[in-house]
Amino acid sequence: MHLPRVPHAALDTKRKMAVRPFSGLWKASDPTLLQMTLVAGLLASVLGDCGPPPDLQFASPNNKLNNKDFKTGTTLKYTCLPGYSRIGSSSVTCNDRGSWDYRVFCSGAHMMGLGPI
């Protein structure tokens, strides 16, 4: 029995076709495919979403946070802890590099070894 040649596909003996697009373009050993895979994996971990927000010694998040990942642009509000007073915008924002942007926004009086008073 002679099976017809089917370009970019496979035909089994039961005459069912399985399409494999671009099968001639990429091979598992192709260095370009490997580089593209590595770059995609690295960009996903370097750019974009942030992990858990920072654990600040002077403030805590306003809401209980159940998420472990936050989308770029997410802003979370914080409240200064007792002994600290707010001196600026009390929020942190997930930036496009996958880290949290914020400035110290609470100030407190400290006595050596006693913590905030």
C-alpha positions, 0 to 999 in steps of 0.5 A, a space after each residue: 500500500 502506498 500512502 500519499 505524501 502530505 506536506 507539513 503533516 502526517 498520515 497514519 495507516 488509518 488515514 487520519 491526518 495530524 497537522 504539524 504546522 511549521 514542522 520544517 522550520 523549527 527543530 528541537 536543536 535549533 539555537 534560535 528556538 532555544 534562545 527565544 524560549 530562554 528570553 521568553 522565560 527570563 522576561 516573564 520573571 524580570 518584567 511585569 508582575 510583582 510578588 508579595 508587597 514589601 514588609 515595612 517596619 513602619 507600616 502595614 497594608 490597609 487590607 488583608 492580602 491573600 494574593 501572592 502576585 500583583 499586576 503591573 500598576 497595582 497600588 496598595 495603601 498602607 497605614 502607619 504603625 503606632 508610634 509613626 505618623 504619615 509624612 507622604 503618600 502611604 502607598 506602594 505601586 507594582 512597577 513594570 520591572 516587577 518590583 514595588 516602588 515607594 518612598 518612606 511615608 511614615 516617621 517615628 521617634 525612636 529611643 535607642 534599643 526601645 523602638 518607636 515611642 
